[in-house]
């Protein structure tokens, strides 16, 4: 988890999982990994777009005040939150 590339929405966080892209398993694994890395409940994350794409847009419900800083640390390679 971590690293960045320029995605369709600007600088994007890179999340890699081992789950196969079949029946939504890879997407579910991405959401679980992202929730864990951000210190959030998995239920707090919702896929907004990209179910069948490598590029995904994820929404966080009731985000903590420091969510931007948590994402920045992961994206910029400064370790876990």
Residue pairs with C-beta under 8 A, 6 or more apart in sequence:
1 13
1 14
1 15
1 16
1 33
1 34
1 37
1 74
1 80
2 13
2 14
2 37
2 74
2 75
2 77
2 79
3 13
3 14
3 75
3 77
4 11
4 12
4 13
4 14
4 75
4 76
4 77
5 11
5 12
5 14
6 12
7 55
8 55
9 55
9 57
11 75
12 55
12 75
13 34
13 71
13 74
13 75
14 75
15 30
15 33
15 34
15 37
17 26
17 29
17 30
17 33
18 29
19 25
19 26
19 28
19 29
20 26
24 51
27 47
27 50
27 51
27 56
30 56
31 42
31 45
31 47
31 58
32 42
34 45
34 58
35 41
35 42
35 44
35 45
36 42
37 74
37 80
37 81
38 60
38 67
38 70
38 71
38 74
38 81
39 70
39 81
40 60
40 64
44 60
44 61
44 62
44 63
45 58
45 59
45 60
45 61
46 58
46 59
46 60
46 61
47 56
47 57
47 58
47 59
48 57
48 58
48 59
49 56
49 57
50 56
50 57
60 67
64 70
70 81
72 78
73 79
73 80
73 81
74 80
74 81
